[in-house]
Amino acid sequence: MRSLILLLLFLTLTVFAGEPAARFELASVPQVSQAAARMSNAIAPRFRDTVAAVTIALTMGATRYGMNLTQPSEIHFYSFGEKPAMRIIAYALPEVKEPETRGKLWGLRFRTRRKGDLIAFDTEGLNEPFPADPPGKNLKPGELLRGKVRAAAVRRHFRFGSFNTKETSSRLILSGLDELLPQLRDAAVVFTADAEALKLDLTVRAAEKSALAQWMKQPLPAKRPVQSCSGTEMISVLRLNPTAALKKYGQEYLEGKRKNMLPQSLPDAVTGFAVMSIRNSGVNPSTRLAVGIDPARSAAVKKEIGKFGYTPYTGWYQLRKEPPMFCSGTGDQVIFCGMFSLDKATLDDLFRAKDHSGIIPDRPFICLDLKQPDRPLAELRFEGDAMHLIVQAPDSWFAECRPLLEKPLLLPTEKRRP
């Protein structure tokens, strides 16, 4: 989820000129940069330094070419790679009477054209008509960024898997995005911020007659009672019909680097309904995951679970010792419990879950911070051929995220001292 949100802000695209592969409208570069810096290191190490470096390069370079990036502007990507093609549209600085008409920015050669109070800043070789409309005309009050990306352009010339990361969850999401792209027509993103949270609204549209479009029309899996354990801080509910890809990525996510850890009959038995409750605070963070299974297949799943490590807790078996993970199978669900270190009190809390008393909206996916249950951290909605992912998270949520990528973006890698 985190990857999907953050990567779309830094897409590298390559397509034919004429129609931009990606178009981003910005309320102002300083405003967007200030909000992006609040993501801490969730995207990559030293991400705030990256934001600062990009902001300085843009604003200082823009002044030389007569562009005012404190007002609305637009960035269009036509191609990218070794010789990218892009355009920046901005309002002109009235005090700069004779801006430089040619120059270099980020190692790229640009040319400047001015008409009235507008400036078009194009890479050399881009022969597009001068913009007829002022930048940011589609931005609504409060929006910092609004963008649209053509999926076909990304699919032909870009792989999310090219980002270097060994983090299991990040790697799986990046691989999943590469598999998802052929099913998409386009994607749109809106980025806003307030004093409490950053909010991103991502809308992707399925390609006509694609497998994704047909999948979205299917009825959602049946709901089960949602349970949580003592001290739960975050709860997520998933209701998605289990495709082969979802089964594969779900299994890899749970197993991590330890292959064949789960019951082999489990993927074919899952119904697509799952509940995860998380407790991050305290000395022993813990997670409880309940996965719905087909009652007709439960006997085979329970038989496999019974072959795992014995515990003194009736019906519970140990899948992994470090970090500890336990498993139990019932008639219509399999429950996984994990924690940072083995602790009897934590085990008791995880094993004795109760029905959740709060209201959980009916969505294909929803994630709630129980301190603010009326403001979901993330929710997924299906509307016709459109899939909406809405994320609104406080700065503290981003601060707790591990970096998506292993190396800083657009910054030199620090050398280790001998």
C-alpha positions as CSV (number, residue, x, y, z in Angstrom):
1,M,0.0,0.0,0.0
2,R,2.7,2.5,1.1
3,S,4.7,1.7,-2.1
4,L,1.7,2.3,-4.4
5,I,1.2,5.7,-2.8
6,L,4.7,7.0,-2.8
7,L,6.0,5.7,-6.1
8,L,3.4,7.4,-8.1
9,L,4.9,10.7,-7.1
10,F,8.2,9.7,-8.7
11,L,7.2,7.8,-11.8
12,T,9.8,7.6,-14.6
13,L,7.9,7.3,-17.9
14,T,8.9,6.8,-21.5
15,V,6.4,7.2,-24.4
16,F,5.9,9.0,-27.7
17,A,5.4,12.8,-27.8
18,G,2.1,14.5,-28.6
19,E,0.1,13.5,-25.5
20,P,1.9,13.6,-22.1
21,A,2.5,10.2,-20.5
22,A,2.1,12.0,-17.2
23,R,0.7,15.4,-16.2
24,F,1.1,16.8,-12.7
25,E,-0.4,20.1,-11.6
26,L,1.1,21.7,-8.5
27,A,-0.3,24.4,-6.3
28,S,3.3,25.6,-5.7
29,V,6.6,23.8,-5.5
30,P,7.4,25.0,-1.9
31,Q,4.0,23.8,-0.7
32,V,4.3,20.4,-2.3
33,S,7.9,20.0,-1.0
34,Q,7.0,21.0,2.5
35,A,4.2,18.4,2.6
36,A,6.4,15.7,0.9
37,A,9.1,16.2,3.5
38,R,6.6,15.2,6.2
39,M,6.8,11.6,4.8
40,S,10.1,11.4,6.7
41,N,12.2,8.4,5.3
42,A,9.2,6.3,4.2
43,I,10.3,6.4,0.6
44,A,14.0,6.2,0.9
45,P,16.8,7.0,3.3
46,R,17.4,10.8,3.7
47,F,14.2,11.5,1.8
48,R,14.0,14.9,3.4
49,D,17.4,15.8,2.0
50,T,16.2,14.6,-1.4
51,V,13.2,16.9,-1.2
52,A,15.3,19.8,-0.1
53,A,17.8,19.2,-2.9
54,V,15.1,19.0,-5.6
55,T,13.4,22.1,-4.3
56,I,16.6,24.2,-4.3
57,A,17.5,23.0,-7.8
58,L,14.1,23.8,-9.1
59,T,13.6,27.2,-7.4
60,M,17.1,28.5,-8.1
61,G,17.1,27.3,-11.6
62,A,13.6,28.6,-12.2
63,T,14.6,32.1,-11.2
64,R,17.3,32.2,-13.9
65,Y,14.7,31.3,-16.5
66,G,12.0,33.7,-15.2
67,M,9.7,31.1,-13.7
68,N,7.7,31.7,-10.5
69,L,7.3,28.3,-8.9
70,T,5.6,29.8,-5.8
71,Q,2.5,30.0,-7.9
72,P,0.7,27.1,-9.7
73,S,2.8,25.2,-12.2
74,E,2.6,22.0,-14.2
75,I,5.1,19.3,-15.1
76,H,4.5,17.1,-18.2
77,F,6.5,14.0,-18.9
78,Y,6.6,12.9,-22.6
79,S,9.5,10.5,-22.4
80,F,12.2,9.5,-19.9
81,G,15.4,7.6,-19.9
82,E,18.9,8.7,-21.0
83,K,17.3,11.5,-23.0
84,P,14.1,12.4,-21.3
85,A,11.5,14.8,-22.7
86,M,9.6,17.0,-20.3
87,R,8.0,20.4,-19.9
88,I,7.4,22.8,-17.0
89,I,4.7,25.4,-17.4
90,A,4.8,28.3,-14.9
91,Y,3.9,31.9,-14.4
92,A,6.6,34.4,-15.3
93,L,8.5,36.5,-12.8
94,P,7.6,40.1,-13.7
95,E,10.9,41.4,-12.3
96,V,13.0,39.2,-14.7
97,K,12.9,41.1,-17.9
98,E,15.4,39.1,-19.9
99,P,15.4,35.5,-18.6
100,E,18.0,33.0,-20.0
101,T,16.5,31.3,-23.0
102,R,18.7,28.1,-22.9
103,G,20.4,26.2,-20.1
104,K,20.9,23.0,-18.2
105,L,19.0,21.6,-15.2
106,W,19.7,18.2,-13.7
107,G,22.1,17.6,-16.6
108,L,19.3,18.2,-19.2
109,R,19.3,20.9,-21.8
110,F,16.2,23.1,-21.8
111,R,14.9,26.1,-23.8
112,T,12.6,28.8,-22.5
113,R,9.7,30.3,-24.4
114,R,7.5,33.2,-23.0
115,K,4.2,34.5,-24.1
116,G,2.4,37.1,-21.9
117,D,2.7,36.0,-18.3
118,L,3.4,32.3,-19.0
119,I,6.6,30.4,-19.6
120,A,7.1,27.0,-21.2
121,F,10.4,25.3,-20.1
122,D,11.0,22.4,-22.5
123,T,13.8,19.9,-23.0
124,E,15.6,20.3,-26.3
125,G,13.9,18.4,-29.1
126,L,10.4,18.6,-27.6
127,N,8.3,20.4,-30.2
128,E,5.0,20.9,-28.6
129,P,2.7,24.0,-29.1
130,F,2.9,26.7,-26.5
131,P,0.3,25.9,-23.8
132,A,-3.1,27.6,-24.3
133,D,-4.2,27.3,-20.6
134,P,-2.6,28.6,-17.4
135,P,-1.1,26.1,-15.1
136,G,-3.1,24.5,-12.3
137,K,-6.5,25.3,-13.8
138,N,-7.8,21.8,-12.6
139,L,-6.6,22.2,-9.0
140,K,-9.4,22.4,-6.5
141,P,-9.2,24.4,-3.2
142,G,-6.8,22.7,-0.8
143,E,-5.2,20.4,-3.4
144,L,-1.4,20.5,-3.5
145,L,-1.0,18.1,-6.5
146,R,-3.2,16.6,-9.1
147,G,-1.9,14.2,-11.7
148,K,-2.8,11.7,-14.4
149,V,-0.7,8.9,-15.8
150,R,-1.4,6.7,-18.8
151,A,-0.8,3.1,-17.8
152,A,0.2,2.0,-21.3
153,A,3.1,4.4,-21.3
154,V,4.4,3.1,-18.0
155,R,3.9,-0.6,-19.1
156,R,6.0,-0.2,-22.3
157,H,9.0,1.5,-20.8
158,F,9.1,1.1,-17.0
159,R,9.3,-1.6,-14.4
160,F,8.6,-1.0,-10.8
161,G,10.7,-4.0,-10.0
162,S,13.8,-2.0,-11.2
163,F,13.7,-0.2,-7.8
164,N,16.3,-1.8,-5.6
165,T,14.8,-3.1,-2.3
166,K,15.3,-6.3,-0.2
167,E,12.3,-5.5,2.1
168,T,9.9,-8.3,1.5
169,S,6.6,-6.3,1.6
170,S,8.0,-3.5,-0.6
171,R,9.4,-6.0,-3.1
172,L,6.1,-7.9,-3.3
173,I,4.1,-4.6,-3.9
174,L,6.5,-3.5,-6.6
175,S,6.3,-6.9,-8.4
176,G,2.5,-6.8,-8.0
177,L,2.3,-3.4,-9.6
178,D,4.2,-4.7,-12.7
179,E,1.6,-7.5,-13.0
180,L,-1.2,-5.0,-12.5
181,L,-0.2,-2.5,-15.1
182,P,-1.4,-4.5,-18.2
183,Q,-4.9,-4.5,-16.7
184,L,-5.0,-0.7,-16.3
185,R,-6.1,2.1,-18.6
186,D,-5.0,5.1,-16.6
187,A,-4.3,6.4,-13.1
188,A,-5.1,9.7,-11.4
189,V,-3.8,11.0,-8.1
190,V,-4.7,13.9,-5.8
191,F,-2.5,14.9,-2.9
192,T,-3.6,17.2,-0.1
193,A,-2.4,17.9,3.4
194,D,-3.7,19.5,6.6
195,A,-2.2,20.0,10.1
196,E,-3.0,16.5,11.1
197,A,-2.4,14.3,8.1
198,L,-1.3,13.8,4.5
199,K,-4.0,12.5,2.2
200,L,-3.6,10.8,-1.2
201,D,-6.6,9.8,-3.3
202,L,-5.5,7.3,-6.1
203,T,-7.9,6.3,-8.8
204,V,-7.1,3.6,-11.3
205,R,-9.4,2.5,-14.2
206,A,-9.4,-1.0,-15.5
207,A,-8.8,-1.6,-19.2
208,E,-11.9,-2.5,-21.1
209,K,-12.6,-6.3,-21.0
210,S,-9.6,-6.9,-18.8
211,A,-9.5,-9.6,-16.2
212,L,-9.3,-6.8,-13.6
213,A,-12.6,-5.3,-14.8
214,Q,-14.3,-8.6,-14.6
215,W,-12.9,-9.3,-11.2
216,M,-14.1,-6.0,-9.8
217,K,-17.7,-6.9,-10.8
218,Q,-17.7,-10.1,-8.7
219,P,-19.5,-10.1,-5.3
220,L,-17.2,-9.6,-2.4
221,P,-16.5,-12.6,-0.1
222,A,-18.9,-13.2,2.8
223,K,-18.1,-11.3,6.0
224,R,-17.2,-13.0,9.2
225,P,-17.2,-11.5,12.7
226,V,-14.3,-9.2,13.2
227,Q,-12.2,-10.0,16.3
228,S,-9.4,-8.1,18.0
229,C,-7.2,-8.7,21.0
230,S,-6.5,-6.6,24.0
231,G,-4.4,-3.5,23.3
232,T,-5.1,-3.6,19.5
233,E,-4.1,-0.2,18.0
234,M,-4.7,-0.8,14.3
235,I,-7.2,-3.1,12.6
236,S,-7.4,-4.0,8.9
237,V,-10.2,-5.9,7.2
238,L,-9.8,-7.4,3.7
239,R,-12.6,-8.7,1.4
240,L,-11.2,-9.5,-2.0
241,N,-11.9,-12.5,-4.2
242,P,-8.7,-14.6,-4.1
243,T,-7.0,-14.6,-7.5
244,A,-3.9,-16.7,-8.2
245,A,-1.8,-13.5,-7.9
246,L,-3.3,-12.5,-4.6
247,K,-2.8,-16.0,-3.2
248,K,0.9,-16.0,-4.4
249,Y,1.7,-12.6,-2.9
250,G,-0.2,-13.3,0.3
251,Q,1.7,-16.5,0.8
252,E,5.1,-14.8,0.1
253,Y,4.2,-12.0,2.5
254,L,3.5,-14.3,5.4
255,E,6.4,-16.6,4.7
256,G,9.0,-13.9,4.2
257,K,12.4,-15.5,3.6
258,R,11.3,-18.9,5.0
259,K,9.8,-20.7,2.1
260,N,7.2,-23.5,2.5
261,M,6.4,-22.4,6.1
262,L,2.6,-22.4,5.6
263,P,0.3,-25.4,5.1
264,Q,0.5,-26.2,1.4
265,S,-3.3,-26.6,1.2
266,L,-4.0,-23.1,2.6
267,P,-3.8,-21.0,-0.6
268,D,-6.6,-23.1,-2.3
269,A,-8.7,-22.9,0.8
270,V,-8.8,-19.2,1.4
271,T,-12.0,-17.3,0.9
272,G,-10.6,-13.8,0.5
273,F,-11.8,-12.5,3.9
274,A,-9.1,-11.6,6.4
275,V,-8.7,-9.5,9.6
276,M,-5.3,-8.2,10.9
277,S,-5.0,-6.6,14.3
278,I,-1.7,-4.9,15.3
279,R,-0.3,-3.6,18.5
280,N,2.9,-1.6,17.9
281,S,3.5,0.1,21.3
282,G,5.0,-1.5,24.3
283,V,8.1,-3.7,24.7
284,N,6.6,-6.6,22.6
285,P,4.8,-5.5,19.4
286,S,2.4,-8.2,18.2
287,T,0.1,-9.1,15.2
288,R,-2.9,-11.3,14.9
289,L,-4.1,-12.4,11.5
290,A,-7.4,-14.3,10.9
291,V,-7.8,-15.8,7.4
292,G,-11.1,-17.1,6.3
293,I,-11.1,-20.6,4.7
294,D,-13.6,-22.8,2.9
295,P,-15.2,-25.2,5.5
296,A,-15.1,-28.0,3.0
297,R,-11.3,-27.7,2.9
298,S,-10.7,-27.0,6.6
299,A,-10.0,-30.7,7.5
300,A,-7.0,-30.8,5.2
301,V,-5.6,-27.5,6.4
302,K,-6.0,-28.5,10.1
303,K,-4.3,-31.8,9.4
304,E,-1.2,-30.0,8.1
305,I,-1.2,-27.5,10.9
306,G,-1.2,-30.3,13.4
307,K,2.2,-31.4,12.1
308,F,3.9,-28.2,13.2
309,G,5.6,-27.6,16.5
310,Y,3.7,-28.7,19.6
311,T,2.7,-26.1,22.3
312,P,1.0,-26.5,25.7
313,Y,-1.9,-24.4,24.3
314,T,-4.6,-26.6,23.0
315,G,-5.1,-26.3,19.2
316,W,-2.1,-24.0,18.8
317,Y,1.1,-24.9,16.9
318,Q,4.4,-23.1,16.4
319,L,5.4,-22.2,12.9
320,R,8.5,-20.2,13.7
321,K,10.7,-19.6,16.7
322,E,12.4,-16.4,15.7
323,P,10.5,-14.2,15.7
324,P,7.8,-16.4,17.3
325,M,4.7,-17.2,15.2
326,F,1.9,-19.5,16.1
327,C,-1.0,-20.9,14.2
328,S,-4.5,-22.5,14.9
329,G,-7.2,-23.8,12.5
330,T,-10.9,-23.9,13.1
331,G,-13.9,-24.8,10.9
332,D,-13.8,-21.6,8.8
333,Q,-10.6,-19.7,9.6
334,V,-6.9,-20.0,10.2
335,I,-5.4,-17.7,12.8
336,F,-1.7,-16.6,12.8
337,C,-0.2,-14.9,15.9
338,G,3.2,-13.3,15.8
339,M,5.2,-11.2,18.2
340,F,8.7,-9.6,18.7
341,S,9.7,-12.0,21.5
342,L,8.1,-14.9,23.2
343,D,6.0,-13.7,26.2
344,K,3.2,-15.5,28.0
345,A,1.1,-12.4,28.6
346,T,1.2,-11.4,25.0
347,L,0.3,-15.0,23.9
348,D,-2.7,-14.9,26.2
349,D,-3.9,-11.7,24.7
350,L,-3.4,-13.0,21.1
351,F,-5.1,-16.3,21.7
352,R,-8.1,-14.9,23.6
353,A,-9.4,-12.4,21.0
354,K,-13.0,-11.1,21.3
355,D,-15.5,-9.7,18.8
356,H,-14.6,-6.1,17.9
357,S,-17.2,-3.7,19.4
358,G,-16.6,-0.8,17.0
359,I,-18.2,0.0,13.6
360,I,-16.1,-1.0,10.6
361,P,-17.3,0.4,7.2
362,D,-18.1,-2.2,4.5
363,R,-15.2,-1.9,2.0
364,P,-13.1,-4.3,0.0
365,F,-10.2,-3.1,2.2
366,I,-10.1,-0.8,5.2
367,C,-7.4,0.0,7.8
368,L,-8.4,1.8,11.0
369,D,-6.3,3.5,13.6
370,L,-8.5,2.8,16.7
371,K,-7.4,6.1,18.3
372,Q,-9.3,7.8,15.4
373,P,-11.6,5.1,14.0
374,D,-13.8,7.6,12.2
375,R,-10.8,8.6,10.0
376,P,-9.6,5.5,8.2
377,L,-5.9,5.3,7.5
378,A,-6.6,3.6,4.2
379,E,-9.7,2.3,2.3
380,L,-10.4,0.7,-1.0
381,R,-13.6,1.2,-3.0
382,F,-14.9,-0.2,-6.3
383,E,-17.1,2.0,-8.5
384,G,-17.8,0.6,-12.0
385,D,-14.4,0.2,-13.7
386,A,-12.6,2.4,-11.2
387,M,-10.7,1.4,-8.1
388,H,-10.2,4.1,-5.5
389,L,-7.5,3.9,-2.8
390,I,-7.7,6.7,-0.2
391,V,-4.9,7.1,2.3
392,Q,-4.8,9.7,5.0
393,A,-2.1,9.2,7.6
394,P,-0.5,11.4,10.2
395,D,3.2,12.2,10.2
396,S,3.8,9.7,12.9
397,W,2.6,6.9,10.6
398,F,5.2,7.8,8.0
399,A,7.9,8.2,10.6
400,E,7.3,4.5,11.7
401,C,7.6,3.2,8.1
402,R,10.7,1.4,7.0
403,P,12.2,3.0,3.8
404,L,10.7,1.6,0.7
405,L,14.0,1.8,-1.2
406,E,17.4,1.0,0.1
407,K,19.4,3.9,-1.3
408,P,18.7,7.7,-1.3
409,L,17.0,9.2,-4.3
410,L,19.0,11.7,-6.4
411,L,21.7,11.9,-3.7
412,P,25.2,10.5,-3.7
413,T,25.6,7.3,-1.7
414,E,27.6,7.8,1.5
415,K,30.9,5.9,1.5
416,R,31.7,3.8,4.6
417,R,34.7,5.0,6.5
418,P,37.6,2.5,6.6
